[in-house]
Amino acid sequence: MKTATFSLELITPCFCAGADQAKAEIRAPAIRGQLRWWFRTLGGFKSLAPLPVKQQEARLFGSAAGDDGTASALIVRVTQPSLPSVEKSNLSPEVDIRSATGYFLFPLRNKIRGALESGRFELSVLWRGSADLWPDIRHLITVFSNLGSIGFRSRRGYGAIAPTSPLELNPALAAFSLTGKAIVIRTLPSSSSPLPALSNWFKGWRSHGRSGADLVNGKPRDPANMPGFNYAKADHDAGYGINNNGPTYRAALGLPIIQRCGGTSNNWEVSPRRGEGRFASPIILRPHRAPNGKIFPLVIFVNAHAWLGTDPVYLNGRPRTVSLDLYEAMLNDPRLQSLPT
């Protein structure tokens, strides 16, 4: 049996909760789910290849499939941060649509959620499997500690964590089979305000602008400041029935989504049956604290989860083609750089 304790720190507000959504708490099952997601996304350990990822996953996390279930060999426990939970709602300044972060926190309106503004906590790991895999288990924890996040809006920069003592990311990523193919990590310049930086970047790709009070990159919204203007306008017009024949771009960035146009609601779905089907965004926005203490706004393109093939998406039950042009344009944005080593 192997054990280790990792000291982690929240570097952006974390909307994490259990049954009571107004009281934030960091829960071990949430971290366990994150570890499983990263393990699966990165294709499993090189040391266990060519064993299929599904079987590798069962070896680490257990399995309830079939007649013979197996218990998890990986146990995680957490201590709670010392700072208290605070309530956030549409009355919170960071939720205001005129703020950069309000663009990310749109789903928080008309809701009350508990948040942890910051704080340190300890992640204790107990490994009951083969001792030969212990170094790889530590690599998995390192990836989560550097790139992971917890809770509501975690794909949009919230709940980001960092180790309090440096854990080397690149050697940890090298332990997985599909790292180079599964994810592409890009960054905007180092920033003391990473959430606004990420929001302005993303908004520049996803908004075509209707409000003069809203800003992108600190400027009024207009096509000159927004490389995704035409993509966003096409998706917006599709909801109004103007763009009935062209492809949709928004589907490749996550579904389902409800688009409200002129008092009516339009539903985008993966499934041909209305109200069904989900597709999580393959673009993850995440602040990352480098070993030198600088904060980098990361844009992580999860190619392993990108839209595949020619599968259609459904707008109010009617099929539409999906284009990856927007996803590829964002991936090749010249403003993005490689993460410094």
SERO-4910 file (N, C-alpha, C, O; in steps of 0.05 Angstrom, whole numbers):
BEGIN
 pado doro    nc1    nc2    nc3   cac1   cac2   cac3    cc1    cc2    cc3    oc1    oc2    oc3
  Met    A     17    -24      0      0      0      0     18     25      0     37     27     15
  Lys    A     11     44    -17     26     69    -19      7     93    -12    -17     92    -19
  Thr    A     18    113      1      2    136      8     19    161      3     43    161      5
  Ala    A      5    183     -3     18    209     -6     -3    230     -2    -27    226     -6
  Thr    A      6    254      7    -12    276     11     -2    300     -5     22    307     -4
  Phe    A    -20    312    -20    -13    335    -37    -28    360    -27    -52    359    -21
  Ser    A    -13    381    -25    -24    407    -16    -32    423    -41    -15    429    -58
  Leu    A    -58    429    -43    -68    443    -67    -82    469    -58    -89    473    -35
  Glu    A    -84    487    -78    -95    514    -72   -114    522    -94   -109    518   -118
  Leu    A   -137    533    -87   -155    545   -106   -144    571   -116   -138    589    -99
  Ile    A   -142    575   -142   -132    600   -152   -154    616   -167   -149    639   -175
  Thr    A   -178    605   -169   -201    620   -178   -225    610   -161   -224    588   -150
  Pro    A   -246    627   -158   -269    619   -142   -280    592   -151   -282    586   -175
  Cys    A   -288    576   -132   -297    549   -137   -326    545   -129   -333    548   -105
  Phe    A   -344    539   -148   -372    534   -143   -375    503   -140   -383    490   -160
  Cys    A   -370    493   -117   -371    464   -113   -389    459    -89   -388    472    -68
  Ala    A   -407    439    -92   -426    434    -71   -437    406    -73   -433    392    -93
  Gly    A   -450    398    -52   -464    372    -52   -493    376    -55   -502    389    -75
  Ala    A   -509    365    -38   -538    367    -40   -548    396    -37   -566    405    -50
  Asp    A   -535    411    -19   -542    439    -14   -525    457    -32   -501    461    -26
  Gln    A   -536    466    -54   -521    482    -73   -512    509    -62   -495    522    -74
  Ala    A   -524    518    -41   -516    544    -30   -493    542    -11   -483    563     -1
  Lys    A   -483    518     -5   -460    514     13   -438    500     -2   -442    476     -9
  Ala    A   -416    513     -6   -394    501    -22   -378    483     -4   -372    488     20
  Glu    A   -369    461    -16   -351    443     -3   -336    426    -24   -348    420    -45
  Ile    A   -311    420    -19   -296    404    -38   -301    374    -30   -296    366     -7
  Arg    A   -310    359    -49   -318    332    -43   -299    312    -57   -291    316    -80
  Ala    A   -292    291    -43   -274    271    -55   -285    258    -80   -269    254    -99
  Pro    A   -311    252    -82   -321    241   -107   -317    259   -131   -313    249   -153
  Ala    A   -318    286   -127   -314    304   -149   -285    302   -159   -280    302   -183
  Ile    A   -266    300   -141   -238    298   -149   -233    271   -162   -218    269   -181
  Arg    A   -245    251   -151   -242    224   -163   -253    224   -192   -240    212   -209
  Gly    A   -275    237   -196   -286    239   -223   -267    254   -242   -264    246   -265
  Gln    A   -254    275   -232   -235    290   -248   -211    272   -255   -201    272   -278
  Leu    A   -201    257   -236   -178    239   -241   -185    219   -262   -169    213   -280
  Arg    A   -209    208   -261   -218    188   -280   -221    201   -308   -214    188   -328
  Trp    A   -231    226   -309   -234    240   -335   -207    244   -348   -203    238   -372
  Trp    A   -187    254   -333   -161    258   -344   -148    232   -353   -135    231   -374
  Phe    A   -151    211   -337   -139    185   -344   -151    175   -370   -136    166   -387
  Arg    A   -177    177   -373   -190    167   -397   -183    184   -421   -177    174   -443
  Thr    A   -183    211   -418   -178    229   -440   -150    226   -451   -145    227   -475
  Leu    A   -130    221   -433   -102    219   -442    -95    191   -450    -71    185   -456
  Gly    A   -114    173   -452   -109    147   -464    -97    126   -446    -87    105   -456
  Gly    A    -98    130   -419    -87    111   -401    -56    112   -400    -44    128   -414
  Phe    A    -45     95   -382    -16     96   -378     -1     81   -400    -10     60   -409
  Lys    A     21     91   -408     39     77   -426     48     51   -414     51     31   -429
  Ser    A     52     51   -388     63     27   -375     43      3   -376     51    -20   -373
  Leu    A     17      9   -381     -3    -12   -382    -11    -19   -411    -27    -37   -415
  Ala    A      0     -5   -431     -6    -11   -459      6    -38   -466     27    -45   -455
  Pro    A     -7    -54   -483    -31    -47   -499    -58    -55   -487    -77    -58   -501
  Leu    A    -59    -57   -460    -84    -63   -447   -104    -41   -453    -97    -17   -450
  Pro    A   -128    -47   -462   -148    -26   -469   -153     -7   -446   -152    -16   -422
  Val    A   -159     18   -452   -163     38   -431   -185     30   -412   -183     35   -388
  Lys    A   -206     18   -422   -228     10   -405   -219    -10   -384   -227     -8   -361
  Gln    A   -202    -28   -392   -192    -47   -372   -172    -35   -353   -171    -42   -330
  Gln    A   -156    -16   -364   -138     -1   -346   -154     14   -325   -147     14   -302
  Glu    A   -175     27   -334   -192     43   -317   -204     26   -294   -204     35   -271
  Ala    A   -213      2   -301   -224    -16   -281   -203    -24   -261   -209    -28   -237
  Arg    A   -178    -27   -270   -156    -35   -252   -150    -13   -232   -143    -19   -209
  Leu    A   -154     12   -240   -149     34   -221   -173     41   -205   -172     43   -180
  Phe    A   -196     45   -218   -219     57   -205   -241     36   -198   -261     44   -187
  Gly    A   -237     11   -205   -257     -9   -200   -278    -10   -222   -278      7   -240
  Ser    A   -295    -30   -220   -316    -33   -240   -340    -48   -229   -337    -66   -212
  Ala    A   -363    -39   -237   -388    -53   -229   -399    -69   -252   -421    -80   -250
  Ala    A   -385    -71   -274   -395    -85   -298   -394   -115   -294   -376   -126   -280
  Gly    A   -412   -128   -307   -413   -157   -307   -421   -169   -280   -432   -155   -263
  Asp    A   -415   -194   -276   -423   -208   -251   -402   -204   -229   -409   -207   -206
  Asp    A   -378   -198   -237   -356   -196   -217   -346   -168   -215   -328   -160   -230
  Gly    A   -358   -152   -197   -348   -125   -194   -322   -124   -178   -316   -142   -163
  Thr    A   -307   -103   -183   -281   -100   -169   -281    -73   -155   -290    -53   -165
  Ala    A   -269    -72   -131   -267    -48   -116   -245    -31   -127   -226    -41   -139
  Ser    A   -246     -5   -122   -226     14   -131   -200      9   -115   -200      6    -91
  Ala    A   -178     10   -130   -151      8   -116   -141     36   -109   -121     38    -95
  Leu    A   -155     57   -119   -146     84   -114   -167     98    -96   -190    101   -103
  Ile    A   -158    106    -73   -175    119    -53   -166    148    -50   -142    153    -47
  Val    A   -185    167    -50   -178    195    -46   -194    207    -23   -217    200    -20
  Arg    A   -181    224     -8   -194    238     14   -185    267     13   -163    273      5
  Val    A   -202    285     23   -195    313     23   -201    326     50   -220    317     64
  Thr    A   -186    346     56   -192    364     79   -205    389     68   -197    397     46
  Gln    A   -223    401     82   -237    425     72   -220    450     76   -206    452     96
  Pro    A   -220    468     57   -207    494     61   -218    508     86   -241    504     93
  Ser    A   -201    524     98   -209    538    123   -228    561    118   -243    568    136
  Leu    A   -228    572     93   -246    595     88   -274    586     85   -280    564     75
  Pro    A   -293    602     95   -322    594     94   -333    596     66   -323    611     49
  Ser    A   -355    582     61   -370    585     37   -385    612     36   -396    621     56
  Val    A   -386    624     12   -401    649      9   -422    644    -13   -417    628    -32
  Glu    A   -444    658    -12   -465    655    -32   -461    674    -55   -455    698    -51
  Lys    A   -465    664    -79   -463    680   -104   -489    678   -119   -502    657   -119
  Ser    A   -497    701   -130   -522    701   -146   -520    723   -167   -498    733   -172
  Asn    A   -542    729   -180   -542    750   -201   -536    777   -189   -531    796   -204
  Leu    A   -537    780   -163   -530    805   -150   -500    809   -145   -492    831   -138
  Ser    A   -485    788   -149   -456    789   -146   -443    805   -169   -451    801   -192
  Pro    A   -425    823   -163   -413    840   -184   -401    824   -207   -403    832   -230
  Glu    A   -389    801   -202   -376    785   -223   -396    772   -242   -388    761   -262
  Val    A   -421    772   -234   -442    760   -251   -454    780   -270   -468    773   -289
  Asp    A   -450    806   -265   -461    827   -282   -452    823   -311   -428    819   -317
  Ile    A   -471    823   -330   -465    818   -358   -445    838   -370   -431    832   -389
  Arg    A   -443    862   -357   -425    882   -367   -396    877   -358   -377    890   -368
  Ser    A   -392    857   -340   -365    850   -332   -355    827   -350   -371    812   -361
  Ala    A   -329    824   -351   -318    803   -368   -326    776   -357   -333    758   -373
  Thr    A   -325    772   -331   -332    746   -319   -362    740   -321   -370    717   -320
  Gly    A   -379    761   -324   -407    756   -327   -414    740   -351   -435    726   -352
  Tyr    A   -397    741   -372   -402    725   -396   -399    695   -389   -414    678   -399
  Phe    A   -380    688   -372   -377    660   -364   -398    651   -344   -405    628   -343
  Leu    A   -408    670   -327   -426    662   -306   -455    667   -313   -472    669   -295
  Phe    A   -461    669   -338   -489    672   -347   -508    651   -335   -530    659   -326
  Pro    A   -500    625   -333   -518    606   -321   -524    610   -291   -542    597   -281
  Leu    A   -509    627   -278   -513    632   -250   -537    650   -244   -546    652   -222
  Arg    A   -547    664   -265   -569    682   -260   -594    667   -251   -600    645   -260
  Asn    A   -608    680   -233   -633    669   -222   -627    644   -205   -645    628   -200
  Lys    A   -602    641   -196   -594    619   -179   -577    629   -156   -566    651   -158
  Ile    A   -576    613   -135   -557    619   -113   -539    594   -110   -549    572   -106
  Arg    A   -513    599   -111   -494    577   -108   -473    585    -88   -465    609    -87
  Gly    A   -464    566    -72   -443    571    -54   -416    570    -68   -413    554    -88
  Ala    A   -397    586    -59   -371    587    -72   -349    589    -51   -354    600    -29
  Leu    A   -326    578    -57   -302    582    -42   -285    602    -57   -276    595    -79
  Glu    A   -280    625    -46   -265    645    -61   -236    637    -65   -225    643    -86
  Ser    A   -225    624    -46   -197    615    -47   -193    596    -24   -212    588    -10
  Gly    A   -168    588    -20   -162    570      3   -146    546     -5   -146    537    -28
  Arg    A   -132    535     14   -116    511     10   -130    487     22   -146    489     41
  Phe    A   -125    464     10   -135    439     20   -115    416     14    -98    419     -3
  Glu    A   -118    394     28   -100    372     24   -115    349     11   -138    342     18
  Leu    A   -102    337     -9   -112    314    -23    -95    290    -15    -71    289    -21
  Ser    A   -107    271      0    -93    247      8   -100    224    -10   -124    219    -16
  Val    A    -80    211    -20    -83    189    -39    -73    163    -27    -51    162    -16
  Leu    A    -89    142    -29    -81    116    -19    -83     97    -43   -104     94    -56
  Trp    A    -61     83    -49    -60     64    -72    -57     36    -61    -37     29    -48
  Arg    A    -77     19    -68    -77     -9    -58    -70    -28    -80    -72    -53    -77
  Gly    A    -61    -18   -104    -54    -35   -126    -25    -42   -126    -11    -40   -106
  Ser    A    -16    -50   -150     12    -58   -154     31    -34   -148     26    -12   -157
  Ala    A     52    -39   -134     72    -19   -128     85     -8   -153     94     15   -154
  Asp    A     86    -24   -175     98    -15   -200     83      8   -212     95     24   -227
  Leu    A     58     11   -206     42     33   -217     42     58   -200     30     78   -208
  Trp    A     54     57   -177     54     80   -159     65    106   -173     53    127   -169
  Pro    A     88    104   -187     97    129   -201     77    140   -220     74    164   -223
  Asp    A     62    122   -234     42    132   -253     18    145   -239      7    164   -248
  Ile    A     11    133   -216    -10    145   -200     -3    174   -192    -19    192   -193
  Arg    A     22    178   -184     32    204   -177     31    223   -201     26    247   -199
  His    A     37    212   -225     36    228   -249      7    237   -254      2    260   -263
  Leu    A    -12    220   -250    -40    227   -253    -48    249   -234    -62    268   -242
  Ile    A    -40    248   -209    -46    269   -190    -32    295   -199    -44    317   -195
  Thr    A     -8    293   -210      6    317   -219     -9    331   -242    -11    355   -242
  Val    A    -19    315   -261    -34    327   -283    -59    341   -272    -64    364   -280
  Phe    A    -73    328   -255    -97    341   -243    -90    366   -227   -104    386   -229
  Ser    A    -68    365   -212    -60    388   -196    -53    412   -212    -57    435   -204
  Asn    A    -42    408   -236    -34    430   -254    -55    439   -273    -57    463   -279
  Leu    A    -72    421   -282    -92    427   -303   -120    424   -294   -139    430   -309
  Gly    A   -124    413   -270   -151    406   -262   -167    429   -251   -157    451   -246
  Ser    A   -192    424   -246   -211    444   -234   -234    429   -223   -238    405   -227
  Ile    A   -250    443   -207   -272    430   -192   -297    447   -194   -296    471   -192
  Gly    A   -320    434   -199   -345    447   -195   -357    460   -220   -348    457   -242
  Phe    A   -379    475   -214   -394    490   -234   -377    510   -249   -361    524   -237
  Arg    A   -379    510   -276   -364    528   -294   -334    522   -294   -318    539   -299
  Ser    A   -328    497   -287   -300    489   -286   -287    489   -314   -262    492   -316
  Arg    A   -302    486   -335   -291    488   -362   -287    517   -371   -276    522   -392
  Arg    A   -297    535   -355   -295    563   -362   -279    579   -340   -286    601   -334
  Gly    A   -259    565   -329   -239    579   -313   -244    579   -283   -226    587   -268
  Tyr    A   -267    570   -274   -273    571   -245   -265    544   -232   -265    523   -244
  Gly    A   -258    547   -206   -250    523   -191   -223    513   -199   -216    489   -194
  Ala    A   -206    530   -211   -179    521   -219   -162    517   -194   -164    532   -175
  Ile    A   -144    497   -196   -127    491   -173    -98    492   -182    -92    493   -205
  Ala    A    -80    493   -162    -51    492   -167    -38    479   -143    -48    483   -120
  Pro    A    -16    465   -147     -2    454   -124     13    477   -109     23    496   -121
  Thr    A     14    475    -83     28    495    -68     59    493    -71     74    512    -68
  Ser    A     68    468    -76     96    464    -83     97    453   -112     80    436   -119
  Pro    A    116    462   -129    116    455   -157    116    424   -161    131    410   -149
  Leu    A     98    416   -180     97    388   -190    101    390   -220     86    403   -233
  Glu    A    121    377   -230    129    380   -258    108    368   -277    102    344   -275
  Leu    A     97    385   -294     75    376   -311     84    359   -335     73    338   -340
  Asn    A    105    367   -349    112    354   -374    120    324   -369    111    307   -384
  Pro    A    137    318   -349    143    289   -344    118    273   -338    115    250   -345
  Ala    A     99    286   -324     74    272   -317     57    266   -342     47    244   -345
  Leu    A     55    286   -360     40    282   -385     53    260   -402     39    245   -416
  Ala    A     79    258   -401     94    238   -417     87    209   -408     94    190   -423
  Ala    A     75    206   -385     69    179   -375     44    167   -389     38    143   -385
  Phe    A     29    184   -404      4    175   -416      7    169   -445     25    179   -459
  Ser    A    -10    151   -456     -7    141   -483    -13    161   -505      0    161   -525
  Leu    A    -34    178   -500    -44    195   -522    -41    225   -517    -55    241   -529
  Thr    A    -23    233   -499    -21    261   -491    -20    280   -515    -36    298   -517
  Gly    A     -1    276   -533      3    294   -555    -21    295   -575    -25    316   -587
  Lys    A    -35    273   -577    -58    272   -595    -84    280   -581   -102    291   -594
  Ala    A    -85    276   -555   -110    280   -540   -115    309   -534   -138    318   -536
  Ile    A    -94    324   -526    -98    351   -518    -76    369   -531    -54    360   -535
  Val    A    -84    394   -536    -65    414   -544    -67    437   -524    -89    448   -521
  Ile    A    -46    444   -511    -46    465   -491    -34    490   -502    -11    491   -511
  Arg    A    -50    512   -502    -41    538   -511    -46    558   -489    -61    553   -470
  Thr    A    -33    581   -491    -36    601   -470    -36    629   -481    -23    635   -501
  Leu    A    -50    646   -468    -48    675   -472    -26    685   -454    -16    670   -437
  Pro    A    -16    710   -458      5    720   -442     -2    719   -412    -25    721   -405
  Ser    A     19    716   -395     15    715   -367     -1    739   -357      3    762   -367
  Ser    A    -19    734   -338    -37    756   -329    -44    753   -300    -46    730   -290
  Ser    A    -46    775   -286    -54    775   -258    -85    773   -256    -95    768   -235
  Ser    A    -99    776   -279   -128    773   -280   -135    753   -302   -146    761   -323
  Pro    A   -130    728   -297   -134    708   -319   -162    704   -328   -167    698   -352
  Leu    A   -182    706   -310   -209    701   -318   -219    722   -337   -231    714   -358
  Pro    A   -216    748   -333   -223    768   -353   -208    764   -379   -220    767   -401
  Ala    A   -183    756   -378   -167    752   -402   -179    729   -419   -182    731   -443
  Leu    A   -186    707   -405   -198    684   -419   -226    691   -430   -233    683   -452
  Ser    A   -241    706   -414   -269    713   -422   -268    730   -447   -284    726   -466
  Asn    A   -251    750   -447   -249    768   -470   -240    753   -495   -249    758   -517
  Trp    A   -221    734   -492   -212    719   -515   -235    702   -526   -240    701   -550
  Phe    A   -249    688   -508   -270    670   -517   -294    686   -528   -305    678   -548
  Lys    A   -300    708   -516   -322    725   -526   -316    735   -554   -334    738   -571
  Gly    A   -291    741   -559   -283    751   -585   -288    730   -607   -291    737   -630
  Trp    A   -289    705   -599   -295    684   -619   -325    676   -619   -334    666   -640
  Arg    A   -339    681   -598   -366    670   -596   -388    691   -596   -412    683   -594
  Ser    A   -382    717   -598   -402    737   -597   -401    754   -622   -379    760   -632
  His    A   -424    762   -633   -424    780   -656   -434    808   -649   -432    826   -666
  Gly    A   -443    812   -625   -448    839   -615   -475    851   -620   -482    855   -643
  Arg    A   -489    857   -599   -514    872   -601   -516    894   -581   -533    912   -584
  Ser    A   -498    894   -562   -500    914   -540   -475    931   -540   -453    921   -537
  Gly    A   -478    957   -543   -455    975   -543   -442    977   -516   -419    986   -514
  Ala    A   -456    969   -494   -444    970   -468   -426    947   -462   -409    948   -443
  Asp    A   -428    926   -478   -411    902   -474   -384    906   -487   -382    918   -508
  Leu    A   -363    896   -474   -336    900   -484   -323    874   -491   -329    853   -479
  Val    A   -305    874   -510   -288    852   -517   -260    863   -519   -254    882   -534
  Asn    A   -241    851   -504   -214    861   -504   -212    890   -496   -195    905   -506
  Gly    A   -231    899   -479   -231    926   -470   -242    947   -490   -239    971   -486
  Lys    A   -253    937   -512   -263    955   -533   -292    948   -538   -301    926   -533
  Pro    A   -308    967   -549   -335    961   -557   -336    938   -577   -318    935   -594
  Arg    A   -356    922   -575   -358    899   -593   -362    907   -622   -381    922   -628
  Asp    A   -345    899   -639   -348    903   -668   -331    882   -682   -312    871   -670
  Pro    A   -336    876   -708   -321    855   -722   -291    858   -721   -277    838   -722
  Ala    A   -281    883   -721   -252    887   -721   -238    875   -697   -215    867   -699
  Asn    A   -253    874   -674   -241    863   -650   -249    834   -645   -240    822   -625
  Met    A   -264    822   -663   -276    796   -657   -272    778   -681   -287    779   -700
  Pro    A   -251    761   -680   -246    743   -703   -268    723   -708   -269    712   -730
  Gly    A   -285    717   -688   -306    698   -693   -333    710   -700   -353    697   -700
  Phe    A   -333    736   -707   -358    750   -713   -376    735   -732   -399    731   -727
  Asn    A   -365    727   -755   -382    715   -776   -392    688   -767   -414    680   -774
  Tyr    A   -375    673   -753   -385    647   -743   -408    651   -723   -428    637   -725
  Ala    A   -405    669   -704   -425    674   -684   -451    685   -696   -473    677   -688
  Lys    A   -448    702   -716   -471    714   -729   -487    692   -744   -512    691   -743
  Ala    A   -473    673   -757   -486    652   -771   -502    634   -752   -525    626   -758
  Asp    A   -490    628   -729   -504    612   -709   -528    627   -697   -549    615   -692
  His    A   -524    653   -692   -546    669   -682   -569    670   -702   -592    666   -694
  Asp    A   -563    675   -727   -583    677   -748   -598    651   -752   -621    650   -759
  Ala    A   -584    628   -747   -597    602   -751   -621    600   -732   -641    588   -739
  Gly    A   -618    610   -707   -640    609   -688   -664    625   -697   -686    619   -690
  Tyr    A   -659    646   -712   -680    663   -722   -692    652   -748   -711    662   -759
  Gly    A   -680    631   -759   -689    619   -784   -678    634   -808   -687    629   -830
  Ile    A   -659    652   -804   -648    667   -827   -628    650   -842   -628    648   -867
  Asn    A   -611    636   -827   -590    619   -839   -600    590   -838   -591    575   -821
  Asn    A   -617    583   -857   -630    557   -855   -613    535   -868   -618    511   -863
  Asn    A   -595    542   -886   -581    521   -901   -552    518   -894   -540    498   -901
  Gly    A   -540    538   -882   -512    537   -876   -506    519   -852   -524    511   -838
  Pro    A   -480    513   -847   -473    496   -825   -475    511   -798   -476    536   -798
  Thr    A   -474    496   -776   -473    508   -750   -445    504   -739   -432    484   -744
  Tyr    A   -435    523   -724   -408    522   -712   -409    518   -682   -392    505   -671
  Arg    A   -430    528   -670   -432    527   -641   -434    498   -630   -425    493   -608
  Ala    A   -445    480   -646   -448    452   -637   -422    440   -630   -420    423   -612
  Ala    A   -401    447   -645   -374    435   -640   -361    446   -615   -340    436   -607
  Leu    A   -374    466   -602   -363    477   -578   -380    470   -553   -376    481   -532
  Gly    A   -399    452   -556   -415    443   -533   -445    445   -537   -455    465   -547
  Leu    A   -459    425   -528   -488    424   -529   -498    408   -504   -482    393   -493
  Pro    A   -523    410   -495   -544    426   -508   -543    455   -501   -528    463   -482
  Ile    A   -557    471   -516   -559    500   -510   -586    509   -519   -597    500   -539
  Ile    A   -597    528   -504   -623    540   -511   -618    568   -520   -606    584   -505
  Gln    A   -626    575   -544   -623    601   -555   -650    615   -555   -669    606   -568
  Arg    A   -651    638   -541   -677    652   -539   -676    675   -560   -659    693   -558
  Cys    A   -695    675   -578   -696    695   -599   -724    707   -601   -743    693   -608
  Gly    A   -726    733   -595   -751    746   -599   -774    734   -583   -797    734   -593
  Gly    A   -768    725   -559   -789    714   -542   -794    684   -546   -810    673   -531
  Thr    A   -781    671   -565   -784    642   -568   -757    629   -562   -736    642   -562
  Ser    A   -759    603   -556   -735    588   -548   -728    567   -570   -746    553   -580
  Asn    A   -703    566   -577   -694    546   -597   -675    527   -583   -656    536   -569
  Asn    A   -679    501   -586   -663    481   -573   -644    468   -592   -652    457   -613
  Trp    A   -619    469   -585   -598    454   -600   -593    428   -586   -589    428   -561
  Glu    A   -592    406   -600   -589    380   -587   -572    361   -604   -570    364   -629
  Val    A   -560    342   -591   -545    321   -605   -565    300   -615   -561    289   -637
  Ser    A   -585    294   -600   -604    272   -607   -626    282   -625   -633    306   -624
  Pro    A   -636    264   -643   -659    272   -660   -685    277   -644   -704    288   -654
  Arg    A   -685    267   -619   -709    271   -603   -704    295   -585   -684    296   -571
  Arg    A   -722    314   -585   -718    339   -571   -715    334   -541   -728    317   -529
  Gly    A   -696    349   -529   -692    347   -501   -672    327   -493   -667    322   -469
  Glu    A   -659    314   -512   -640    293   -505   -613    299   -518   -611    313   -538
  Gly    A   -592    288   -506   -566    291   -518   -549    313   -507   -559    336   -504
  Arg    A   -524    307   -500   -506    327   -490   -479    324   -504   -472    303   -514
  Phe    A   -465    347   -506   -438    346   -516   -422    368   -501   -427    392   -505
  Ala    A   -404    359   -484   -388    378   -468   -368    392   -486   -358    380   -505
  Ser    A   -362    417   -479   -344    432   -496   -316    420   -496   -306    412   -475
  Pro    A   -304    417   -520   -277    407   -521   -256    429   -518   -232    424   -520
  Ile    A   -265    453   -512   -246    475   -506   -249    482   -477   -269    492   -468
  Ile    A   -227    478   -462   -227    483   -433   -210    508   -428   -187    510   -437
  Leu    A   -221    527   -414   -207    551   -407   -199    550   -377   -216    545   -360
  Arg    A   -173    553   -372   -164    547   -345   -139    564   -337   -119    562   -351
  Pro    A   -140    579   -316   -116    591   -305    -97    570   -295   -105    550   -283
  His    A    -71    574   -299    -51    555   -291    -28    571   -278    -18    590   -290
  Arg    A    -19    562   -255      4    575   -242     29    559   -247     32    536   -239
  Ala    A     47    572   -262     73    560   -269     91    558   -244     86    571   -224
  Pro    A    112    541   -245    130    538   -222    143    565   -214    150    568   -191
  Asn    A    146    584   -233    157    610   -226    137    629   -213    144    652   -207
  Gly    A    112    619   -209     92    635   -196     75    651   -215     54    663   -206
  Lys    A     82    653   -240     65    668   -260     40    653   -266     39    628   -267
  Ile    A     18    668   -270     -8    656   -277    -12    659   -307    -11    681   -318
  Phe    A    -17    636   -320    -21    636   -349    -50    628   -354    -59    607   -344
  Pro    A    -65    643   -370    -92    635   -379    -89    613   -401    -82    619   -423
  Leu    A    -96    589   -394    -93    567   -412   -118    563   -429   -141    567   -419
  Val    A   -114    555   -454   -136    546   -471   -128    517   -479   -109    513   -494
  Ile    A   -143    498   -469   -137    470   -474   -157    459   -494   -181    457   -489
  Phe    A   -146    451   -517   -163    439   -538   -162    408   -534   -141    396   -538
  Val    A   -185    397   -527   -187    368   -521   -194    354   -547   -218    349   -552
  Asn    A   -174    349   -564   -180    336   -590   -193    309   -587   -207    300   -604
  Ala    A   -187    296   -564   -198    269   -559   -228    270   -557   -242    250   -561
  His    A   -240    294   -551   -269    297   -548   -281    315   -569   -304    324   -566
  Ala    A   -266    321   -590   -277    339   -610   -299    325   -626   -301    301   -626
  Trp    A   -315    342   -640   -337    331   -656   -325    313   -678   -306    320   -691
  Leu    A   -338    290   -681   -327    270   -700   -345    267   -725   -369    270   -723
  Gly    A   -332    262   -747   -346    254   -771   -366    274   -781   -362    298   -778
  Thr    A   -386    265   -794   -407    282   -806   -433    281   -791   -454    288   -802
  Asp    A   -432    273   -765   -457    272   -749   -471    299   -749   -458    319   -744
  Pro    A   -497    299   -753   -511    325   -752   -518    332   -723   -515    316   -704
  Val    A   -526    357   -719   -538    366   -695   -567    374   -701   -574    377   -724
  Tyr    A   -583    377   -681   -612    382   -685   -620    409   -673   -615    414   -649
  Leu    A   -632    426   -689   -643    451   -680   -673    448   -681   -685    447   -702
  Asn    A   -686    448   -657   -715    443   -655   -723    418   -670   -744    417   -683
  Gly    A   -707    397   -667   -713    372   -679   -706    368   -708   -711    347   -719
  Arg    A   -695    389   -720   -688    388   -749   -658    386   -752   -644    402   -740
  Pro    A   -648    368   -769   -619    364   -771   -605    387   -785   -616    399   -804
  Arg    A   -581    392   -776   -563    412   -788   -535    401   -788   -527    386   -770
  Thr    A   -520    408   -809   -492    399   -810   -475    415   -790   -481    438   -783
  Val    A   -453    402   -781   -435    415   -762   -408    419   -775   -397    401   -788
  Ser    A   -398    443   -772   -372    450   -783   -352    453   -761   -358    465   -740
  Leu    A   -327    443   -765   -305    447   -746   -288    471   -753   -267    475   -741
  Asp    A   -297    487   -772   -281    510   -780   -275    529   -757   -253    539   -754
  Leu    A   -295    534   -740   -291    552   -718   -271    540   -698   -253    554   -688
  Tyr    A   -275    515   -692   -256    501   -673   -228    502   -683   -209    508   -668
  Glu    A   -224    498   -709   -197    498   -721   -186    527   -721   -162    531   -716
  Ala    A   -203    546   -726   -194    574   -726   -185    583   -698   -165    597   -695
  Met    A   -199    574   -678   -191    580   -651   -165    567   -643   -148    578   -630
  Leu    A   -163    542   -652   -138    527   -646   -114    540   -659    -92    540   -647
  Asn    A   -118    552   -682    -95    565   -696    -94    595   -692    -80    609   -708
  Asp    A   -107    605   -672   -106    634   -666    -77    642   -661    -64    631   -643
  Pro    A    -66    661   -676    -38    668   -673    -31    681   -646     -8    683   -638
  Arg    A    -52    690   -632    -47    702   -606    -40    682   -585    -29    688   -564
  Leu    A    -47    656   -590    -41    635   -571    -13    625   -574     -2    624   -596
  Gln    A      0    619   -552     27    610   -551     30    583   -537     11    574   -524
  Ser    A     53    570   -541     58    545   -526     63    552   -497     74    573   -491
  Leu    A     56    534   -479     61    538   -451     90    537   -445    103    517   -452
  Pro    A    102    558   -432    130    557   -426    137    534   -407    121    527   -390
  Thr    A    160    521   -411    168    499   -395    182    508   -370    191    492   -354
***
